[in-house]
């Protein structure tokens, strides 16, 4: 729903022609509501859509003809599904040794690979939910971190395989998996244990690496994140907020001293800043080069002046849902190439929007295409 589509979106954003093969009923994410309603419009831009029934031999034959024109095949099915369809790596690589085949799975091959995985499943079993929540209260991260990053690793692997093919003339299989991706995310906490012998505490109760690194509730109940992460910043912070006495306190001389003093230091700082306005605090921190952040809701980012000024948002036409046909901004890739953000060439496609054009490119005439549609082979 997200992992494979993310891989395709990234390659599409970078300029590839990406053809999304959907079932005749369409990608399930076209119909999701609630927290899934943003999946399709976010992860399927810059793609063409063709709807095929891969359960029928004729539908598989059309898919094979498309694959014959491709550099990369990317799939996100349960283990064994592509083999049943005759579209697995072993079969396709015999037809074209240059083909690069990207499999997005729950687990890399091993004892767990028969399990059904979801982002939440691997967050729970992979230590991320433990680290995010309070002790005894595991909590998933607030977005599809493993699905999205897993798709990123699939795309990275695909591009590495393309580079290798230039030297060897042969393609290869790339595998990316949710569980291993999640373990990569928490690896810093694993290594913390390896280095210190002490288990990492969940983030809400961790011993911070920094003396001041917290959300402060200030005037009117507003909240703002403030951080002071070096001895130089501590001096600047104390000067900016009239804390000369704390600046001179030998118990607070270094960052590590301030970490050890957090139990009594943080209440003092919270009290000192409590009557300040969040905007005023932010302005002082910004003027002095200190890290700060307003507590922002996702919907507020559509009006973020930096995103707007830097071209980080671009309009698309929604293909599905109650607002289908209307325009909405979407978020572009977080990088520039030659000073430019990879942009939107095509809005998320309507189901089967490009079926006729793609089949025509394969050499089928109007009569043959109409027959495929009448027999529910294509739509």
N, C-alpha and C positions, 0 to 999 in steps of 0.2 A: 504493500500500500504506500510505503514511503521510501524504503531502502533502494529498491531497484529504480523507481521513478527518479530519485535524487541523482543516481549515477547518470541516467539518461539526460536529465536536465542540465547537469554540469557539462557534459560533453556537448550538448546542444548549445548551451550558452557560449561555449568556446568555439563554436562554428560548425560542428558536425551536423550532417543531416541525420536526424533521429526519427525513426519510424516506430510508433507505438502500436503493437498488435494487441487489439482488445477482443474480448469475447463479443458475441452479437448483442448481448445485453449491456455491454459497456463495462469499463473498469468500475469495480464496486465503490471506489472512493467518490465517484460522481454523485452517489446517492447518500453518502454519509451525512448525518446531522451532528449537532453538538460540536465537540472538540475535533471531530474529523472533517468538518465542513470546509476547512481550509486546505485539506490535503491536495485535492486535485488541482485547484487553481495555482497553488504554490509550486508544485513539483512537475508540472506537465507543460509548461510553456515551451515555445520553440520546437515543438514536436509535431509530426504528422500522425494522424490516426487512421488506421485501417482496421475494420472489424471482420474477423474470420472465425469460423467454427473449426478449431483445431482437433475436435473429436471426429471430424469427417475426413476421409482420405483426400478429398478434393481441397479442403481447407488447408491441410498440412502441405499438400503439393504447392499451393500458392505461397505459403510461408517459406517453403524451401526455395522457391524461385526468388523471393525477396532476399533471403539469406545469401543466395549466390551472388548478389550484388553488394554485399556488406563487408566491411572490415571487421566489425565487432558484433557479436550477439550478446545481449545482456538479459539474464533471466532471474526471477525472484520467486520461484515456485518451491513447494515442499520437495525434499529429496525424493528422487525416483520419478517425479512427474514428467520431466523432459525426456527421460529414457523411454517411458511408456508411449510418448508421442513420437519417438524416433527423432527427437531434436536435441539429444544430449551431445556433450562435447565429443565423445568417442565417435559417434556417428557422423557428426558434421565435419570433424577434422579429417575424416577419411575422404570426404567430398572436396574439401578445400584445406590444404595444410597451412595456408596463410591466415586462416580465420582465428581471431582472438575471441575467446568465449569467457564471459564474466558471469560467475554464479554468486548470487547473494543468498546467504543461508542464515539459519539460526546459530549453527555451530559448524566449525570446520570438521572434517571427517574424524570420527573418534567415538568414544563411548556415549556421548550425548546426541549424536547427530540424528537420531531417530525422533528426538523430542520436537514438539511444536513450540517455537519460541516467539515471543513478542518483546517489544522494547521493555515493557514492565517486568516480564519474566526475567530477563537477563540483568536488569537493574537490581532485582531482588537477590538473585543468586550470585551476582558478580560484585557485591559490595557497595555499589553506588547508592542504592536506596538506604543502606545502613549509614553511609557517610552523610547523606543529605538530611535525613530526619534526626529528630532528637533521640537520645538513648531509649531503646525500647519502642520506638515509634518510627519504623522505616518509612521513607517517603520518596516516591519517584521524582526525578528531576522534572522541571516544569515545561519540557518540550521533548520531542522525539529524538533525543541526543544520539542514541545508538543507531537508529534507522538512518538518520541524516549523515552521521559520520561514517557509518558502514557503507553508504552509497558513495561518499567521498573517497574512501579507500578503494572501492571498486573502480572508480574513475581513475584514480592515481595508478592502480595496477594496470588498467587498460592502456593508459598512455605509456607506461613503462614497457608494456608488451609491444606496443606499436614501435617504440624506439628499438627494442631488441630485434623486431622483425626486419628492420632496415639492415641489420648486420647478418642475420641468420637466414632470412627468407621464409621463416616459419612462424606461425602463430603459436599461442599457448593458452592454457586455461588459467584464469585468475579467479580466486575464491576470496570472498569477504564474508564475515560472519558477525552477527550481533553480539554473541557472548564474548568472543575474542576482542571485539571492539571495546566492549564495556571493561574488560580486564585491562586493556591498554589505558583507558581513562583513569582507572583507580591505581595504576601501577606506581604512581608517586607515593601513595599511602602504603603499598606493599614494601616499597624500598625504604620508606621511613622506618618500618618495623625492622627491616634487614640492617639498617644503619644503627638504630638506637636500641633495638630489643624491646621497644615499647609499642603496643598496638596503637594505631591512629584512632583518636576519639572522633565520634560524629561531629560534623562541622559546627552545629550549634553549641557543643560543649568542648570543642577542641582548645588546646593551648595555642593561641594564635602565634604566628611567627613575628607579629608586629605589635608594638605597644598600643597604638591607637588604630583600630581597624574595625569600625562598628557603625551600626545604624543609630542615630541620635534622634530622639523625639524632642521637638523644640516648640516654639511659640505656636499656639493654636492647634497643637496635636500633629503638626506637620512632621514628616520624617525626612532625613537626609543621611546619606552615608558619608562618613568622614574618615580619612586615613592619614597617618603620619608614620612613614615607613623607613626613615633614616635619621641619624643624629642631626644632620643638617636641617632636615625638615622639622625636627623637634625644636630647634632654635628659632626657626622662622615662625612656627606655630605659636610658641610662647611669646615672641615679640608682637605678633599680630593681635593676640588676644589678652595682652597685659598679664602674662603669667610669669613674670620675672622670678618670683619666689620658687616656682616649680622648676624653672630653667636652671636655677642655682643649686637645687637639691641634689646632693651627691648620690642619693638613692635612685635617681632617674637619669644618670649621666649617659648611659648607652641604651640602645634599643632593647637589648636583652635584660637590662635592669628594669626597663619600663614594662616589659612582658611579665617579669616576676612581681612587679608592683601593681598589676592591673586590678587586683581585688580592692585596693583602696584608692588607686589613681582614677579609675573610670567613674566612680560616683562623684568625685570632685569635678571632673571635666563635664559630666552630664549636668550637674548643678550649675556650673559656670556658664554653660551654653544654653540652658533651658529656656531663657527668656528672649533669646535671639530669634529673629525671623529666618526661616529656611533660605529664602532668597538672599538675605544679607550674608548669612554664613557662606553660602555658595560663592557669592561675589568676592568675599575676603579670601577664601581658599583659592579661587581662580586667579585673583590678582597676585597671589604669593606663590603660585605654581604648586599648590598642594592638591593631592587627589581628593575628589569629592564626586558625589553623584546624587541627583534627585531620585526618589523612588518612583519609577515610571511604569505605567500599565502598557501592555502591548499596543492597544488602540491609540494611545497618545503618540506613538512613534510616527504615525502618519503626518503629524504636524511638527516633527522635530526639525528645527532650522538647519542643523548640520546635514541631515539626510537629504533635505530638500536642496540645499545649496550645492552639495557635492554630486547630485544626480543619483543618489542611492535608491530612489524610487522611480518606477516607470509604469505607465498605464497599460493595462490589459483589458480585454473584453471577456467577461465571465461566460463560460460555456454551459454551465449547469446551475441548478438550484433556483431559489425564488427570485434571484436577481439576474438570471441568465440574460445576456444581451446588453447588460449595462457595463460601464467602465469602472475599474477600480485600480488603485495603485498597488504594485507588488514590489518586493524587495529584490534587488539585483545581487549578483555575486559580490562577495566582500573583497574584491581585488581590482586592480587596474592593469591593463596591458597597453604599454605605450602611452600611458596617461589617460586611457579611456576605460570606462566600465563596460564589460560585455553586456550588450543590451537585449532588447526584445525584438526579435524578428517576426515572431508569430505568437498570438495569444494562445492559451490552452485550447486544443482543438475540440470541436464538437465530435460526438461519436461518429466514426466513419467518414469524417469530413474529407479525407483525402483518398478514400478507397478507390473511387473511379479513376482518379489521376494516376495513382500508383499502379493499378492493374493495367491501365493504358500504357504506361511506361514499360511494363513487362510484355507488351505486344498484344494484349487482348482488345478486341473491338467492342463496340457498344452492345452488340447482340450477346456476346459471351458474358460480358459483365452483367447484363440484365438477367441472364440465366443463372449466374452465381447468386444473385440477390433473390431471385424467385425461389431458388432451392435452399435458401438460408445457409448458404456456404459463406457468403460475404454480405456485408451491409454497408 
